[in-house]
Amino acid sequence: MSTRYIEITVKTALNRVQSAAYPGMKWSLNPYRGCKHDCVYCYARYTHEFLEQDPTADFSRTVFVKRNLVQALRADLRRPSWKREKVCIGTATDPYQPIEGRYRLTRDALHVLRDQLTPASLVTKNTMALRDADIMASLARVAGFTLAMTIITLDEALARQLEPDAPTPMQRLRVVRELTQVGVPVSVAIAPILPGVTDREEQLRDLIQAAYDHGADVAFHQTFRMYAATRSHFFRYLAERQPHLVAAYRRAYASAQDAPAEYRLRLARRIERIRRELAPRRPPPVMLSPEPVQLSLGL
Ligand code: SF4
């Protein structure tokens, strides 16, 4: 599927984040709008609605490039009111999707952040991150930097269904190892976890073990959040590839964008238990209650 790239100009590079769901996130930076990786679960599809684009079809087929991002970022960081709070890169697009190879906006933004001694974090699932290991390590030393590599499954076939244009999980793990070896603080993010698709004990165990084996910890996990703009795209995927789950998802996400609270709590406990079991020398997390035998959305 071909993608059209449209250059736009922006007044500011940084966006103020005021969400109770992300209390530690104050500023975000996204060099692009839309994302070529086209993950079926992508929560950021809604951002295309702001540009009067179809969040389903256009999100990966029409990608907007913030041509003057670096100049705008410099201006943002030179404001007297700037307090050098952490900037979170890639909250609504992958900053290393393929077009970054041509525009290098993410790389240049990292340079600006380093020069202005501004700490940052970055989320990606693309191996191109390795290209910028030098500036990431430098930023980490002078102001603070962390990279979270998103991996939700080790199953290559399943990953191809869910993230059709992203590098394979093994390619991402290799990048995790290489970044770690050159001094970039890197971890694995298991986000989102899809109920009934990627949440089984053995799936999570293998994934967390793989993260440890490649020199990383698990930074965070998040249960699938089904925003309105993601709904039709995701249900189309389920109908085609996982039809046995359609009814359960309709029930679980009938009145809310989040999976039921009880499910999320059990999942969090499961992950903490696996992390503790696989990394016995790390400080043990607090156990909230006995582990349930099986996670279920009523599937
Ligand atoms: S890589 Fe991230 S932003 Fe891009 S489609 Fe996937 S979930 Fe969305």
Residues whose N, C-alpha, C, O or C-beta is under 5 A from the ligand:
A	BS01	SF4	C35 H37 D38 C39 C42 A44 A92 T93 D94
